[in-house]
């Protein structure tokens, strides 16, 4: 049992020190300075010489709630970060080479109390009165039509594509307005309190010392505070998530941005394309045990579109999580705490959740109860995200390379195997409070990856054939009518949040 949950004396928290900038550091600084700023002294330490990973430019819809919490204006934000709309992800070559499906942010409304919409669709499919599942998903149909508009009563679920470095700059300006202080420089050493084992200060290369009561580790994969100093171990997930390498670059746009991310599978991993207003973010993710860096780079450069703005830069990573993200008087955010590869754009969400849980449990003094609650919440949410990402690999029909053969034969986490078996046998999915991906996300990906349930809920048989047809037709017609009324995605953004050309 960790010492972090026993015999911790009360320590007033007045000085918060954030080690590292980037997306994680500045999200933390912005949120804490906005919510608690006038009660705390907040210092962020970063060095211009230390680059950030900077591969994540796609988000999930929960970022909207984070922005609402800290008072960010959407138009100002999107213009500042070259932002476009993301309605989902287009998965290409995942089930089979040449196959495509879209995981959209749709919630398929009209769910009945005892059974989700998929059960009525399954019966409609059996009866020959249902068309493709995508026809009943507003966000999915809008994505395929390259359309978008804000609808009344938050009628569209959407996220953003953005430039992560511009996002950090945007948040920095906001944080400094609310009183956060930035210190430039490299950390030379972490000073410990001999009596408690807590972190007491950061010693900088120029000899200055930055003392604090509470520290947030945003030092990326180095995990300088939580790992190297406090010695919290790392749980390796590479037996399920075998990708450990990436290349990223930026290219000029050759067409208008589409309102979705593209995830294109290849022989030993997958590629992303993330369209911004004036450029495109590109990357390739791969497993070094199944291909070489040279092969990955050659494939990557042969498939990207537009002119390369910046030569591809490499990223090495290890999928997994810290055994505890809160230890003593230190919380790890972002890559210092966990990394589940970027397939479902969860990195920024997990940073956000870490910050939100920290604010909810923020200590006047550090207590065992707050630490235990925080770690339990993060552990549960991380496992859920891991399972959802592994799902895409586990259900592929591909066997064309050793990489995909490995995916077909790997033993799955029991929690994921249960969800797959339940859906295959009954058509049922479930959602635990706090989990990122809702029921319809599981339905879309499992059916997109070829799992069609053997049966549906008996509630779907209660409707007469005519009532079922009217029910399904009504949803499909509403979806189509809404999509047809929307403008083109980029036409909408040019009037709503035009970004200056870089």
C-alpha positions, 0 to 999 in steps of 0.5 A: 500500500502506498504511503500516500494514503496513510498518516499525512499531516494537514498542509495548507495549499496556497502555492501551486507550481505547474512543471511544464507548459504545453496543452496540459500545463496551460489547461491546468493554469487556465482552469485553476486561475479562473476557478481558484485564482484569487485564493492561490499563488499559481506559477507555471515553469516551462522552457522554450527550449523543450518542445512539446509532443504536439501531435494531438489536434483533434478533440472530443465534445467534452472540451465544450464543457471545459470551455464553459467552465472557464468562460472561453468564447467559442468564436474567439477560441476557434479563430485563434487556433485555426479551428474546424468542426469535428463531428466524428472519425472516418475509419478507413481500412479497419474492418477490411481493406477498402472498408469505411465507417464513421464513428460520429458523436451522435446520441441516436435520440428517441431511445426507449426507457428499456431499450436503445435505438439499435434494437428498433433498428435491428428489428427494422432491418430484419423486417426490411424497413430500415436503411443503413444505421448512418441514416438515423445519426444526424452528426454522421450524415452531416459529416458525410455531407460536409455540412455543419450549423449550430442548431437550437437546444444544442441539437448537434454534438461536435468537437474541434480540430485545432492547432495545439500549440496555438491553443497553449498560447491562447490559454497562456494569455487567459491564465496570465489575465487571471493572475498565473505567473510564467517562469522561463527556464529548465528544471535542474532538480526537484527538492524534497522535504526530508520529513514528509517526503513531499516535493518542496521546490523546483531548483532551476538551472540558473540557481533560483528556487521555486517553492510550492505547497502543491505541484502539477507534473506536466513534464510529458513522458519524462514524468520528472516529478511523479516518476523520477522524483516520487518513484510512482511506477508505470503500468505498461499496456503495450500488450494491448496497444502495440503502437509505440512510435509516430511521425507528425507533420503539417501540410498545406490544404488542397481542399476545404476542411471536412468536419471529421478526422480521418483514421486510415489503417495501413500494414503496421498502424494507421494515419491521421488527417486533421483538417484546420482552416488553413492547413492539415495536420498529418501523422502516422502511428506504428509499432516498431516491432512490426515495421522500421522507422524508414518504412513508416516514413516512406509510406507516410510521405508517399500518401500525404497530400499538399506541400510539407510545411514542416519536416516530419518529427518523430515521437516515441511513446509507451502506452499505459498509465501511472500506478497513481496519478496523485502521489503525496502533494503532486498530481500528474496530468497529460503524458506524465500520467497516462498515454492511450494512443491518439486513435480516438482523440482522448489525450486532451479529454483525459487532461481535462478530466484530471483537471476537473477531478482535481478542482472537485477535490482541490485540497485546502490541505492534502488528505488521504481521502482526496488522493484516494478518490482522485486516483479511483476516478482516474483509474476507472476512466482510463480503463474505459478509454483503453478498452474503447481504443483496443476495440478497434483493433480487436474486431478487425477482419484483417490478417494481411500482415503480422501486425494484424495477425497479432491483433486478431490473436491477442487476449483482450482485457476481460472488461472489454471482452464482456462488452463485446460478448454482451453486444454480440449476444443481446444487442445491449450496451451500457454506460457507466457514469463518468465514462467518456464514450456513450452507448451509441459510440460502442454501437457504431464502432462494434457494428462498423467493425462487423459485429451484428447482434444475434438478437434484439430486445423484446421491447422492439417487438411491441410496435406494430410493423406500421408503427415501427416503419413510421418511427424509423421513417420519422427519424430518418426524414428529420435527419435528412431535412436537418442536414439539407438545411445546413450550409457547407462546413467551411462556408459556415466557419468563414462567417462564424470564426475566420482564422487569420492566415498564418 
